[in-house]
Amino acid sequence: MSVVFTILLLLLGLALIIKGGDVFVDAAVWMAEATGIPKFIVGATVVSFATTLPELLVSVIATAEGKSDMAIGNAVGSVTANLGLIMAIALVCIPMAIKRRDYIAKSLLMLCAAGVIVVFGRSGSFRLLPCVILVLIFVAAMTDNVLAAKKTMSGSSKEDRIPFEKKELGINVLKFVVGAAAIVWGANLLVDNGSALARMCGVPERVISVTLIAVGTSLPELVTTITAIVKKQGSLSVGNIIGANIIDLSLIIPVCCITGGGSLTVSPQVSAYDLPASLVLGAVAVIPALISRKFRRSQGAVMLALYIFYILLTAGIVVLF
């Protein structure tokens, strides 16, 4: 198989994941509303979870195929890309003042999750204890999402089930199934061809996973950010990125650990570079803002510089002694 054909299949996998996720979410939200589930719960859970589906599926499939470096690299690399590339661009374009109470819980949960994976990753594997802690962080994040959404919707009238016809039900069930199938197929293509590309180019799978695949599976957040920049709604982008990062860190690792039979191996390179990078960028992203109550343009520039340095380090262009 040629390099060009492999890249085309990898891009096809990305396209299937993105479009499949879009269709899947639309159908899931419609079915939730049709059954009478309040919109605020749908938004705080289904929609938040949906933006991380690409990372979750890719990492689970990689784990099932014994590619733990790709599984962890994709999950953690997506967080690093979300912060150092996507959020950094948002801050450079739209610096903003914030209300600390709107960000403090999510920021601390994100840093706690990153801290857990850094500390336990040094042991060379993830097992039961870190996974339990991460799941507790995930539950806390979902609870915070629901409570925040409920507070926002407290002044609204009670929502009833939306009326629908049998034809509409059939269409949305079909969209749900097709969307889910596209995500799974796309994730398979992404993992298989990402691995093949790494072998052809003599590049470690870890490098492919934390760069090309991680950025690719972060495209939903990138699209949200570009839309927010155009509409001058920077807080929407930052909130989405922090929420997605919490799920990436606190859900994907435990699920992959279960898929891997109760243990997920962490290579020395992942432990030394990729895990700390997510924590460092997370700290730079939120701690100054929580102290000063502002996301500054200079902060975004520093995050982007750190991300570029990390990519150069990962690619072997920069070597630390």
Buried (B, 14 or more C-beta within 10 A) or exposed (E): EEEEEBBEBBBBBBBBBBBBBBBBBBBBBBBBBBEEBBBBBBBBBBBBBBBBBBBBBBBBBBBEBEBBBBBBBBBBBBBBBBBBBBBBBBBBBBBBEBEEEEBBBBBBBBBBBBBBBBEBBEEEBBEEEBBEBBBEBBEBBBEBBBEBBEEEBEEEEEEEEEEBEEEEEEBBEEBBEBBBBBBBBBBBBBBBBBBBBBEBEEBBBBBBBBBBBBBBBBBBBBBBBBEBBEEEBBBBBBBBBBBBBBBBBBBBBBBBBBBBEEBBBBBEBBBBBBBBBBBBBBBBBBEBBBEEEBBBEEBBEBBBEBBBBBBEBBEEEEEEE
